[in-house]
Amino acid sequence: MEVKGGRGGDGLVGFSHLPKQPRGGPDGGDGGKGGDVYFEASEKYHSFEHLHKDYFFKAEDGNPGGKNKRHGKNGKDLTVYVPPGTTICEKDKKDPLADLISDGQKTKVAKGGRGGGGNIHFATSTNQAPRIATKGKEGIMKTLNLTFSPKADIAVIGPPNSGKSSLIACITGNSPKIAGYPFTTKRPRLWTYTHNFSRYVFLDTPPLIPEAAEEIKILLRRAQTLLIVLDSTQLYKTAEIKLIIKEFEDYFDIDPSREIAYVLTKTDQPKAKKVIVTRHPVFPVSFKKEEGIQELKKFLFFGEK
């Protein structure tokens, strides 16, 4: 997206004409400053969906200066709201401008232009009636790239129809959309759960398909525990999905403080496989028979493997 600070207002060329002072001298005021553009993290938002229709954000311009040395009104600042966990980078630059992690965190991304000077600043002993004033400056313009990596205790990934949403509903008591067709989770969602007075945040990611792998990897950047959910009746579905999950394992294993576990769903089905080859914990579960859920909760909330 592009952002631009407001343009500064122009300075005024003006002269005072009072009844008893027909030649009262210059009185043109300064232009107002252009508004700044800010980004602020708000828990009201959980994705960039509300920004999809707008790719250009501009703050208000400053007003021109007025007579009688009146200063032009400053342009209003513009605040763009983003979900907590947003990283803001300027295009073609590696270092981020800001990393907005917590609710209410705010940063200025584009400064408004300075207002122009009125002709009151240009009067001299040899030029007591200057007819010059300066123009307002343009606001700073930037092209920004935004990435979303929410701060989550537990991130849940899995291929389409693997049972991710059902798992979250079973553990937390929340009501994510659940249906018998793929792609019911179309965008990342955050769900909270309180256990023994401790608050846990679950991240429900879009279905794991090759085209979405890089986007999901970014979402997982700040997660502490990764649950890989697989349908026990067909496991990886494709060899490509298996390779992608292996990449996610390696990505998480870089940090030894983070945990990975597999959850095999639908284990009440005749073709179910309850064992896979991995060095990480595996939890076979059945939502219909309510089997395996308590063991999984012990791992998530008490660290029991």
C-alpha positions as CSV (number, residue, x, y, z in Angstrom):
1,M,0.0,0.0,0.0
2,E,1.0,3.6,-0.4
3,V,0.8,6.3,2.4
4,K,1.3,10.0,2.1
5,G,1.4,12.8,4.6
6,G,-0.8,15.9,4.0
7,R,0.6,18.8,2.0
8,G,1.4,21.9,4.0
9,G,-0.8,25.0,3.4
10,D,0.6,27.9,1.4
11,G,1.7,31.1,3.1
12,L,-0.4,34.3,2.2
13,V,0.6,37.5,0.6
14,G,-1.6,40.0,2.5
15,F,-1.5,43.6,3.7
16,S,-3.2,45.4,6.5
17,H,-5.7,48.2,5.5
18,L,-7.0,49.7,8.7
19,P,-8.9,53.0,8.6
20,K,-6.1,54.9,10.4
21,Q,-3.4,52.8,8.9
22,P,-3.9,52.6,5.1
23,R,-0.4,51.3,4.7
24,G,-0.3,49.0,7.8
25,G,2.3,46.6,6.3
26,P,2.3,42.9,5.5
27,D,0.0,40.6,7.5
28,G,-0.1,37.4,5.5
29,G,-0.1,34.3,7.8
30,D,1.7,31.0,7.6
31,G,0.1,27.9,6.1
32,G,-0.9,25.0,8.3
33,K,1.1,21.8,8.6
34,G,0.0,18.7,6.7
35,G,-1.4,15.8,8.7
36,D,0.8,12.8,9.6
37,V,-0.1,9.2,8.8
38,Y,0.0,6.7,11.8
39,F,-0.5,3.0,12.1
40,E,-2.0,1.7,15.3
41,A,-2.6,-1.9,16.5
42,S,-6.1,-2.7,17.5
43,E,-7.5,-5.9,18.9
44,K,-10.7,-5.1,17.0
45,Y,-9.0,-6.5,13.8
46,H,-7.6,-10.0,13.2
47,S,-6.5,-9.7,9.6
48,F,-6.0,-7.1,6.8
49,E,-9.4,-7.8,5.3
50,H,-10.7,-4.3,6.1
51,L,-7.8,-2.8,4.1
52,H,-8.3,-4.8,0.9
53,K,-10.3,-2.1,-0.9
54,D,-7.9,0.8,-0.1
55,Y,-4.3,0.8,-1.3
56,F,-3.6,4.6,-0.8
57,F,-3.9,6.4,2.5
58,K,-3.4,10.2,2.7
59,A,-3.7,12.6,5.6
60,E,-5.4,15.9,5.3
61,D,-3.7,18.9,3.8
62,G,-3.0,22.0,5.8
63,N,-5.0,25.1,5.1
64,P,-3.4,28.3,3.7
65,G,-2.5,31.2,5.9
66,G,-5.0,34.0,6.4
67,K,-5.0,37.8,6.8
68,N,-4.2,39.5,10.0
69,K,-1.3,37.1,10.5
70,R,-3.7,34.2,11.0
71,H,-2.0,30.8,10.9
72,G,-3.7,28.2,8.6
73,K,-5.4,25.2,10.2
74,N,-3.2,22.1,10.5
75,G,-4.3,19.1,8.5
76,K,-5.9,16.2,10.5
77,D,-3.7,13.2,11.2
78,L,-4.8,9.9,9.7
79,T,-4.7,6.7,11.7
80,V,-4.8,3.3,9.9
81,Y,-5.8,0.4,12.2
82,V,-4.1,-3.0,11.9
83,P,-4.2,-6.2,13.9
84,P,-1.6,-6.7,16.7
85,G,1.3,-8.6,15.2
86,T,1.7,-6.4,12.2
87,T,5.2,-5.7,10.9
88,I,5.6,-2.6,8.7
89,C,8.4,-2.5,6.1
90,E,9.2,0.1,3.5
91,K,9.4,-1.4,0.0
92,D,12.9,-2.7,-1.0
93,K,14.2,-2.2,2.6
94,K,15.0,-5.0,5.0
95,D,14.8,-3.3,8.3
96,P,11.1,-2.8,9.5
97,L,9.7,0.6,10.2
98,A,7.8,-0.8,13.1
99,D,6.6,-4.1,14.7
100,L,3.2,-3.5,16.3
101,I,2.6,-6.3,18.7
102,S,0.4,-5.0,21.5
103,D,-3.1,-3.3,21.4
104,G,-2.8,0.5,21.2
105,Q,0.8,0.5,20.0
106,K,1.2,3.3,17.5
107,T,3.9,4.6,15.0
108,K,4.2,7.4,12.6
109,V,4.9,6.2,9.0
110,A,4.6,9.3,6.9
111,K,5.1,12.9,8.0
112,G,3.0,15.8,6.8
113,G,4.6,18.7,4.9
114,R,5.6,22.0,6.5
115,G,3.3,25.0,6.0
116,G,4.6,27.8,3.8
117,G,5.6,31.2,5.3
118,G,3.4,34.3,4.9
119,N,4.8,37.6,3.7
120,I,5.2,38.9,7.3
121,H,8.5,37.0,7.4
122,F,10.0,38.8,4.4
123,A,9.6,42.5,5.4
124,T,13.0,44.3,5.7
125,S,14.0,47.9,6.1
126,T,14.5,48.2,2.4
127,N,11.4,46.1,1.4
128,Q,8.6,47.0,3.8
129,A,5.8,45.7,1.5
130,P,7.1,42.2,0.3
131,R,4.9,40.5,-2.2
132,I,6.3,37.1,-1.7
133,A,5.3,34.0,0.4
134,T,6.4,30.4,0.3
135,K,4.4,27.4,-0.8
136,G,3.7,24.5,1.6
137,K,5.8,21.4,1.3
138,E,4.5,18.1,0.1
139,G,4.0,15.3,2.6
140,I,6.3,12.3,2.7
141,M,5.1,9.4,0.5
142,K,6.1,5.8,1.1
143,T,5.2,2.4,-0.3
144,L,4.8,-0.1,2.5
145,N,4.6,-3.9,2.8
146,L,2.6,-5.3,5.7
147,T,3.0,-8.8,7.2
148,F,0.8,-10.3,9.9
149,S,2.3,-12.6,12.5
150,P,-0.1,-12.7,15.6
151,K,1.2,-13.4,19.0
152,A,-0.3,-16.8,19.8
153,D,0.3,-19.5,22.4
154,I,-0.9,-22.3,20.1
155,A,-1.0,-22.3,16.3
156,V,-3.1,-25.0,14.6
157,I,-2.2,-26.0,11.0
158,G,-3.5,-28.8,8.7
159,P,-4.7,-29.7,5.2
160,P,-8.3,-29.0,4.2
161,N,-10.9,-31.0,6.2
162,S,-8.3,-32.3,8.7
163,G,-10.4,-31.2,11.7
164,K,-8.6,-28.0,12.8
165,S,-11.7,-26.0,13.6
166,S,-13.3,-29.0,15.3
167,L,-10.2,-29.4,17.5
168,I,-10.3,-25.8,18.6
169,A,-14.0,-26.0,19.3
170,C,-13.5,-29.1,21.4
171,I,-10.6,-27.6,23.5
172,T,-11.8,-24.0,23.9
173,G,-15.6,-24.2,23.7
174,N,-15.5,-21.5,21.0
175,S,-17.5,-21.8,17.8
176,P,-15.4,-21.6,14.7
177,K,-17.1,-22.4,11.4
178,I,-17.3,-26.2,11.0
179,A,-18.6,-28.0,7.9
180,G,-18.1,-31.1,5.8
181,Y,-16.4,-29.3,3.0
182,P,-12.8,-27.9,2.6
183,F,-11.8,-24.3,3.2
184,T,-14.3,-23.4,5.9
185,T,-11.5,-21.4,7.5
186,K,-10.7,-18.8,4.9
187,R,-8.7,-16.4,7.0
188,P,-6.7,-16.6,10.2
189,R,-8.7,-16.4,13.4
190,L,-7.7,-15.9,17.0
191,W,-9.5,-17.7,19.8
192,T,-8.9,-17.4,23.6
193,Y,-9.3,-20.0,26.3
194,T,-8.8,-19.7,30.0
195,H,-7.5,-22.6,32.0
196,N,-6.6,-22.5,35.7
197,F,-6.7,-18.7,35.5
198,S,-4.2,-18.6,32.6
199,R,-5.2,-17.2,29.3
200,Y,-4.2,-19.0,26.1
201,V,-4.5,-17.7,22.5
202,F,-5.2,-20.2,19.7
203,L,-4.4,-19.3,16.1
204,D,-6.6,-21.1,13.5
205,T,-4.8,-20.8,10.2
206,P,-6.2,-21.2,6.6
207,P,-6.0,-24.7,5.2
208,L,-2.5,-25.9,4.4
209,I,-2.1,-26.1,0.7
210,P,1.1,-25.5,-1.3
211,E,0.0,-22.1,-2.6
212,A,-0.6,-20.8,1.0
213,A,2.5,-22.3,2.6
214,E,4.6,-19.1,2.7
215,E,1.7,-17.0,4.1
216,I,1.1,-19.5,6.8
217,K,4.8,-19.6,7.7
218,I,4.7,-15.9,8.4
219,L,1.6,-16.3,10.5
220,L,3.5,-18.8,12.7
221,R,6.4,-16.5,13.4
222,R,5.3,-15.6,16.9
223,A,3.6,-18.8,18.0
224,Q,5.0,-20.8,20.9
225,T,3.4,-24.2,20.2
226,L,2.6,-25.7,16.8
227,L,-0.2,-28.3,16.5
228,I,-0.1,-30.2,13.1
229,V,-3.6,-31.7,12.6
230,L,-3.9,-34.6,10.2
231,D,-6.9,-36.7,9.1
232,S,-5.8,-40.2,10.3
233,T,-7.7,-41.8,7.5
234,Q,-5.5,-40.2,4.8
235,L,-2.7,-38.4,6.7
236,Y,-0.7,-36.2,4.3
237,K,-3.0,-36.5,1.3
238,T,0.0,-35.6,-1.1
239,A,3.7,-35.9,-0.9
240,E,4.0,-32.2,-1.4
241,I,2.0,-31.5,1.8
242,K,4.3,-33.9,3.6
243,L,7.4,-31.9,2.4
244,I,5.8,-28.6,3.5
245,I,5.0,-29.9,7.0
246,K,8.7,-31.1,7.2
247,E,9.8,-27.6,6.4
248,F,7.5,-26.2,9.1
249,E,9.1,-28.7,11.6
250,D,12.5,-27.5,10.7
251,Y,11.4,-23.9,11.0
252,F,10.0,-24.4,14.5
253,D,12.9,-26.6,15.7
254,I,15.4,-23.6,15.3
255,D,14.1,-22.3,18.6
256,P,14.3,-25.0,21.3
257,S,11.8,-23.1,23.5
258,R,9.0,-23.8,21.0
259,E,7.0,-27.1,20.9
260,I,5.6,-29.2,18.1
261,A,2.9,-31.9,18.3
262,Y,0.9,-33.9,15.9
263,V,-2.9,-34.5,16.3
264,L,-4.4,-37.4,14.4
265,T,-8.2,-36.8,14.1
266,K,-11.1,-39.2,13.1
267,T,-9.4,-42.1,14.9
268,D,-12.8,-43.8,15.3
269,Q,-12.9,-44.5,11.6
270,P,-12.1,-48.0,10.2
271,K,-9.2,-46.8,8.1
272,A,-7.6,-44.7,10.8
273,K,-3.9,-44.8,11.4
274,K,-2.9,-43.9,15.0
275,V,0.9,-43.9,14.6
276,I,3.2,-41.9,12.4
277,V,7.0,-41.7,12.2
278,T,8.1,-38.5,14.0
279,R,10.3,-37.4,16.9
280,H,7.5,-35.1,18.2
281,P,4.5,-36.1,20.4
282,V,1.5,-37.7,18.6
283,F,-2.0,-37.5,20.0
284,P,-4.7,-39.6,18.3
285,V,-8.2,-38.1,19.0
286,S,-11.8,-38.8,18.3
287,F,-14.3,-36.0,18.6
288,K,-17.3,-38.3,18.4
289,K,-16.0,-40.6,21.2
290,E,-14.2,-37.7,23.0
291,E,-11.1,-39.8,23.1
292,G,-7.6,-38.3,23.4
293,I,-8.6,-34.7,24.2
294,Q,-7.6,-34.8,27.9
295,E,-4.1,-36.1,27.0
296,L,-3.7,-33.3,24.5
297,K,-4.9,-30.7,27.1
298,K,-2.3,-32.0,29.6
299,F,0.4,-31.5,26.9
300,L,-0.8,-28.0,26.0
301,F,-1.4,-26.6,29.5
302,F,0.8,-28.7,31.8
303,G,3.7,-29.7,29.4
304,E,3.0,-33.5,29.9
305,K,4.2,-35.5,26.9
